[in-house]
Amino acid sequence: MKKVINAMLAATLVSAIGIPVVAQAQSNSSAIAESMVSPVSDTPSDTQAATFNLYSVETCFSLAQDILRNYYENIELGTALSAKRSFVDTKSLDASLSNYLQNKITTKQFVVDAANAQKENYTLKFNLLSSEVTKEGILLTISTEASFNYVGLDVQSGFGEVSNILFKNTDAGLIVTDLQMPYDYYDEYVRGQEDHSRDLASIYSKSNNASITERQAELHSRITQYFSVDRELPVQMNSIDGEKTTNRSITPYATLTALNKTSIATYAKNNKAKTSPSSGGSSVPYYDFSQLTGNWDCTNFVSHALLAGGAVPYDTNGSGIASTGWYYRSLSNRASSWSGVPNLYSFLVNNTTKGPAGTSTTYSTFRYNSNTGYPYAVGDILQFYLSGSYNNWRHSTIITEYYETTTDFVFGALVTGRSGQGTYNDNQKAEEIYPGDSKRVIKLTGYYK
């Protein structure tokens, strides 16, 4: 006889993560679970099967929200909260997954404290993007949207993140055997790059792999070393302009025109959370690159922000995926610099012909001086490196605000970006993103007509 979620399992899942069963979300779960206690035959009618699937998905989604809420609040609201309740319990989570998540939470709590990134006015919203139900279990894809203020800052900040949560049928009932966040730096470093859209037939947990624990310890050590110096204290920002360009010149007398960096930042703020962002301009259609397996949308999003700031494309009349220029005509006819993190960097810092241009420095906070001004501006680009198996520049964002650190007159960058549907940065501290790895600023100097 097919196993179903019952009231006892629902209560176990809820209480195991330290959230009172009397809370509103849980009371709804219990009501649904109670209605599912009756056995379901091995050959249910279509109506019975549909009802079972609906109740199963709704119950698992409610319980998944509790798990995610506990996960994020333990990380974001400080270690004091996590001391009051435990996240892991092998009654509801696979034992190896429990260990994996506890190590992940510990590392991320450290980052929040080390980066002075404690939050207040913290709210979470969850949305079920998709579900799959088979006799093996239930796979849910859920988007989480967080909204908050950093303690001491009036700027509204937040993020969006997508999670794949697998409830697997076992002899003991439905157990959470995987919780994977495909755009999360931690999961990508430790687990390696995975397909953003996985199905139940192919999904599996890597949390019990022997090398996983080693990579978790490696990442934690790397991040600890990174924050062994106070990252809110400014250091010398060194020029890192580099590679020779292969772009062919249009004219030796190209004119550099100022970009509207306010419009660049405004575009990023207005479009980061949209399912279908608007085109930045120049009649360039917006294609979401995260729809391609293994791809992110972040640099395409930044390219459209540059269009919104007045930049013009540099179409070199190439075919296929061209290594020259900066343009997008279609998915099969475009420049690699349009959507590639290192490719955009190489184009911008070498371009002297047509389209946007810039110079680059390492990222740091800075001490404001009225004589020297700001070393980077709202509307400039901030890119992040990911070490480990990826070992390349991974993420592009737009600087959308400054924030003052705990040291008077020392400022840092808040960034906004989009990686894919439901996954975005919204005025997040740069120090909190890809901690332990390099960061670089592309200071936009203008664009060539």
Secondary structure, 3 states (H helix, E strand, C coil): CECCCCHHHHHHHHHHCCCCCCCHHHHHHHHHHHCCCCCECCCCCHHHHHHHHHHHHHHHHHHHHHHHHHHHHHHHCCHHHHCCCCCCCCCCECHHHHHHHHHHHHHHHHHHHHCCCCEEEEEEEEEEEEEEEECCEEEEEEEEEEEEEECCCCCCEEEEEEEEEEEEEECCEEEEEEEECCCCHHHHHHHCCCCCCCCCCCCCCCCCCHHHHHHHHHHHHHHHHHCCCCCCCCCCCCECCCCCCCCCCCCCCCCEECCCHHHHHHHHHHHCCCCCCCCCCCCCCCCCHHHCCCCCCHHHHHHHHHHHCCCCCECCCCCCEECCCECEEECCEEEHHHCCHHHHHHHHHHCCCCEEEEEEEECCCEECECCCECCCCCCCEEEEEECCCCCEEEEEEEEEEEEECCCCCEEEEEEEEEEECCEEEEEEEHHHCCCCCCEEEEEEEEEEC
